[in-house]
Amino acid sequence: MPVNESMIPLYRPYLSGSERDYVLQCVDSTWISYRGEFVSRFETDFGNFVGIRHATTVCNGTVALHLALVALGVGPGDEVIVPTLTYVASVNAIVHCGAKPVFVDSLQGTWQVDPSDIRRKITDRTKAVMVVHIYGGACDMEEISSICRTRHLCLIEDCAEAFGTYFADQHVGTFGDIATFSFFGNKTITTGEGGMVVTNDARLIAKAYHLKTQGVAPNREYWHDVAGYNYRMTNICAALGVAQLEHAEQILAMKRQVASWYHQKLSGLPVTLQSEPERCRQSWWMNSLLTNDAGERDSLREVLRVEGVETRPFFYPAHVLPHYADGLHFPMAEFLSARGINLPSFPQLLERDVDRVCDAIRRFYQAKAAR
């Protein structure tokens, strides 16, 4: 069958504020690289929004993770605990530091990392725990923070998918030693490509800034005292970020409305949606479902594709990828990955579009029950 030409995409950035004006200001001023007023404005505005003292921009979310790890001193011989159900960048950043990723499983209801498995995987070589707030939900930061304090471990929060997500009325990314955000084109707020490293530790942010700017000495031109990196964000990207932050609350409210529609309209169908625990306020970066039977997942995605609905599967658990495979099994991560579908989740999605998605899902299960 032909694909419906009026495709509902998985994601579309919401660019309805001053994005164009601010970018043109960069062009008109000729400050289009990493120098320019919008870089510092974005850092200040972002830190204020999240509620953290220090923020430094970088060119994408993956290098933000690498920079955070290096700033913490993670290196060869160290182990970093990380959920296996995550986008591969979380794990790659650990390996790029020369450290060893130690995988842990997820929880069934929230799909976040399992604190009990973190406890089981701590060894004498564990340097840090990296939590990943997946699909806009929040990990149990109270319990995980307690584990890290008790065992004297560094705590890194990967908040790439969790801008606007709160745990116990505190924005994620403010619980650990250091945290990272991504502003890729499909994130809740976007700079096209970009990322942020945040911390309340002045020493850590100074080290991160020094490393991201090629290790150049602050008081001596072109004197580089460490082997640093070129991880800087451009003024143009930062201009987009400043504009996005100006209507971030509107974007988050629109996404919450989309999530409410999905939960209402998919009620009663044999699918499971991500849960929002009582102490968590999710940003609903992705609205997602689990099929009861793993064998249904790809068939349902194909029906949705024909109906003009773009979806994507959940991430493969990192432990099954060929370069990380170690023969271990993580039952819940494997269960979730095999059944998970991300649905269209952009903020300007209309209720009639959500109806179209949910009606297609309903027809799929009606046809299945009739067979």
C-alpha positions in Angstrom: 0.0 0.0 0.0 1.2 3.6 -0.6 2.3 5.7 2.3 -0.1 8.5 3.3 1.3 11.7 1.9 0.1 13.8 4.9 2.7 12.2 7.2 2.6 13.1 10.9 6.3 13.4 11.8 7.8 12.1 15.0 9.1 15.5 15.9 9.2 19.0 14.6 10.9 21.9 16.4 8.7 24.7 17.7 10.3 27.9 16.3 7.6 30.6 16.8 9.4 33.3 18.8 12.5 35.5 18.2 14.6 32.8 16.7 14.8 34.4 13.3 15.5 37.9 14.7 18.2 36.8 17.0 20.0 34.7 14.3 19.9 37.7 12.0 21.4 39.9 14.7 24.3 37.5 14.7 24.7 37.7 11.0 24.4 41.5 10.9 26.9 41.9 13.7 29.3 39.3 12.0 29.6 37.5 15.4 28.7 34.1 14.1 31.3 31.9 15.8 31.7 31.2 19.5 32.2 34.8 20.5 29.2 36.9 20.8 26.6 38.1 23.3 24.2 35.2 22.8 26.5 32.6 24.2 26.8 34.1 27.6 23.1 35.0 27.6 22.1 31.5 26.8 24.3 30.1 29.6 22.9 32.6 32.2 19.3 32.1 31.1 19.6 28.4 31.1 21.2 28.2 34.5 18.4 30.4 35.9 15.7 28.2 34.3 17.1 25.0 35.6 18.1 26.4 39.0 21.8 25.9 39.0 24.8 28.2 39.5 27.0 27.4 36.5 26.4 26.5 32.9 28.7 26.3 29.9 27.6 25.7 26.3 29.1 23.1 24.0 28.5 22.0 20.4 26.4 18.9 21.1 25.1 16.7 23.8 27.6 13.9 23.3 30.6 16.1 23.9 28.8 17.5 26.9 28.9 14.1 28.4 32.6 13.5 27.5 33.5 16.9 28.9 31.6 16.2 32.2 33.4 12.9 32.6 36.8 14.4 31.9 36.1 17.3 34.3 35.4 14.7 37.0 38.7 13.0 36.3 37.2 9.8 34.9 39.8 7.8 33.0 41.5 4.5 32.3 41.0 1.9 35.0 37.7 3.5 36.2 34.3 2.0 36.0 31.2 4.1 35.4 27.8 2.6 36.1 25.3 3.4 33.4 21.8 2.1 32.3 22.0 -0.2 29.3 18.7 1.2 28.1 19.9 4.6 26.8 21.0 6.3 23.6 24.5 5.0 22.8 26.1 8.4 23.3 25.9 7.9 27.1 28.0 4.8 26.8 30.3 6.0 24.1 31.4 9.0 26.2 32.5 6.7 29.0 34.6 4.6 26.6 36.1 7.8 25.0 37.5 8.6 28.4 39.2 5.2 28.6 36.9 4.0 31.3 34.7 0.9 31.5 30.9 1.1 31.3 29.2 -1.2 33.8 25.6 -1.7 32.7 22.5 -1.8 35.0 18.9 -2.6 34.3 15.7 -0.5 34.3 12.5 -0.3 36.2 9.2 -1.5 34.6 6.9 1.3 35.4 9.0 4.4 34.8 11.6 2.8 32.5 14.3 4.6 34.4 17.5 3.1 35.9 17.0 0.6 38.7 18.7 1.9 41.9 18.9 -1.6 43.4 20.9 -2.7 40.4 23.3 0.2 40.8 24.0 -1.0 44.4 24.7 -4.5 43.1 27.2 -3.3 40.5 29.4 -1.1 42.6 33.0 -2.3 42.9 36.3 -0.9 44.2 36.9 0.5 40.7 33.6 2.4 40.5 34.4 6.0 40.0 31.0 7.4 39.0 27.3 6.7 38.4 25.7 8.1 35.3 21.9 8.2 35.4 19.9 8.9 32.2 16.5 10.5 32.5 15.0 8.7 29.6 12.2 9.9 27.3 11.5 12.9 29.6 11.0 11.0 32.8 13.0 11.3 36.0 15.2 8.8 37.8 14.7 8.4 41.6 17.3 11.0 42.4 16.7 10.8 46.2 17.7 7.2 46.4 20.5 7.4 43.8 22.0 10.5 45.4 22.0 8.7 48.7 23.8 5.7 47.2 26.5 8.0 45.7 27.0 10.0 48.9 27.3 6.8 51.0 29.8 5.2 48.6 31.7 8.4 47.8 30.9 8.2 44.1 30.6 11.0 41.5 27.1 11.4 40.1 26.5 12.5 36.5 23.0 13.2 35.2 22.4 12.8 31.5 19.4 15.1 30.9 19.6 15.1 27.1 15.9 14.1 27.0 14.7 15.8 30.2 14.7 19.5 29.8 11.7 20.7 31.9 11.6 17.5 34.0 11.4 17.7 37.8 11.9 15.3 40.6 10.5 16.4 44.0 10.1 20.0 42.7 13.7 20.2 41.7 14.8 20.3 38.0 16.8 17.2 37.0 20.4 18.0 36.5 20.7 19.7 39.8 21.1 16.7 42.0 24.5 15.3 41.0 28.0 16.6 40.8 27.6 17.6 37.1 24.9 17.2 34.4 24.5 17.5 30.7 21.7 18.6 28.3 21.3 18.2 24.5 19.7 20.7 22.1 19.5 18.6 19.0 16.7 19.4 16.6 14.3 17.0 18.1 14.7 18.1 21.7 12.2 20.1 23.7 14.2 23.2 23.2 16.7 23.2 20.3 19.7 25.0 19.0 19.9 22.7 15.9 23.0 21.1 17.4 24.2 22.0 20.8 24.6 21.0 24.5 25.2 22.3 28.0 27.2 21.3 31.0 25.9 22.4 34.3 27.1 22.2 37.9 27.0 23.9 41.2 30.7 23.4 41.6 32.8 26.4 40.5 35.9 24.2 40.2 34.2 21.7 37.9 32.8 24.4 35.6 36.2 26.1 35.4 37.8 22.9 34.4 35.1 22.1 31.8 35.5 25.6 30.3 39.3 25.3 30.2 39.1 21.9 28.4 36.3 22.9 25.9 38.4 25.9 24.7 41.5 23.9 23.6 43.1 24.2 27.1 44.1 27.8 26.5 45.5 29.6 29.5 43.2 32.4 30.8 45.9 35.1 31.0 48.3 34.2 28.2 47.3 34.3 24.5 47.7 31.1 22.6 49.3 29.3 25.5 47.8 25.9 25.9 48.7 24.1 29.2 46.6 20.9 28.6 45.5 18.9 25.6 42.0 20.3 25.4 39.1 20.1 22.9 37.2 22.4 20.6 33.7 21.8 22.0 32.4 25.4 21.8 28.9 26.4 20.7 28.5 29.1 18.1 26.8 32.4 18.7 24.2 31.5 16.1 23.2 28.3 17.9 23.1 30.2 21.2 20.9 32.8 19.7 18.4 30.0 18.9 18.7 28.8 22.5 18.0 32.2 24.0 14.8 32.5 21.8 13.7 29.0 22.7 14.1 29.6 26.4 11.8 32.7 26.1 8.9 30.4 25.4 10.1 27.2 27.0 7.1 27.2 29.5 4.7 27.4 26.6 6.4 24.5 24.8 6.3 22.4 27.9 2.7 23.1 28.5 1.8 22.2 24.9 3.8 18.9 25.3 2.0 18.1 28.5 -1.4 18.6 26.7 -0.3 16.2 24.0 0.7 13.6 26.6 -2.7 14.1 28.3 -4.5 13.4 25.0 -2.5 10.2 24.4 -3.2 8.9 27.9 -6.9 9.6 27.5 -7.4 8.3 24.0 -5.2 5.1 24.4 -7.0 4.1 27.6 -8.5 0.7 27.5 -6.2 -0.6 24.7 -3.8 -3.4 25.3 -0.8 -1.1 25.5 1.2 0.4 28.4 2.3 4.0 28.6 5.1 5.4 30.6 4.1 6.2 34.1 4.6 9.5 35.9 5.4 8.9 39.6 3.8 11.0 42.2 7.0 13.0 42.9 8.0 13.5 39.3 6.8 16.1 36.8 7.7 14.8 33.3 8.5 16.9 30.3 7.1 14.2 28.0 9.9 14.6 25.5 8.6 11.5 23.8 5.1 9.9 24.2 5.7 6.2 24.0 3.9 2.9 24.4 4.7 -0.7 25.0 2.9 -3.5 23.2 2.0 -6.4 25.3 3.6 -8.8 22.9 7.0 -8.1 21.4 5.9 -9.7 18.2 3.2 -6.9 17.7 5.6 -4.0 17.8 6.9 -4.0 14.2 3.5 -4.9 12.8 1.9 -1.9 14.6 4.6 0.4 13.4 4.0 -0.7 9.8 0.3 0.0 10.1 1.1 3.4 11.5 3.5 4.1 8.7 0.9 3.2 6.1 -1.5 5.5 7.9 1.0 8.3 7.6 2.3 8.3 11.2 6.0 8.3 11.7 7.3 6.3 14.8 10.5 4.9 16.0 11.5 1.9 18.1 13.0 2.2 21.6 16.8 2.2 21.7 18.6 -1.1 21.6 20.1 -1.8 25.1 23.8 -1.0 24.8 24.8 -4.5 26.1 23.5 -6.1 22.9 25.5 -3.9 20.5 28.4 -5.8 19.0 31.2 -3.6 20.4 29.7 -3.7 24.0 28.2 -7.2 24.0 29.4 -9.2 27.0 27.0 -12.1 27.2 25.1 -10.6 30.1 21.3 -10.2 30.2 19.2 -7.3 31.5 15.7 -8.6 31.5 13.7 -5.4 31.9 15.8 -3.4 29.5 15.4 -6.1 26.9 11.7 -6.3 27.6 11.2 -2.6 27.2 13.4 -2.3 24.1 11.6 -5.1 22.3 8.1 -3.6 22.8 8.6 0.2 22.8 7.4 2.6 20.2 7.9 6.4 20.3 4.9 8.3 18.9 4.7 11.8 17.4 5.4 14.1 20.2 6.1 17.6 18.9 4.5 20.4 20.9 2.3 21.9 18.1 0.6 18.5 17.5 -3.1 19.0 17.2 -5.8 16.9 19.0 -7.0 15.7 15.6 -3.5 14.4 14.8 -3.4 12.6 18.1 -6.9 11.2 17.2 -5.5 9.9 13.9 -2.6 8.2 15.6 -4.8 6.6 18.3 -7.5 5.6 15.9 -4.9 3.7 13.8 -3.7 1.9 16.9 -7.3 1.1 17.9 -8.0 -0.4 14.4 -4.9 -2.5 14.6 -6.1 -4.2 17.8 -9.7 -4.5 16.6 -8.4 -6.3 13.5 -6.2 -8.5 15.6 -9.1 -9.4 17.9 -11.3 -10.3 14.9 -8.8 -12.8 13.5 
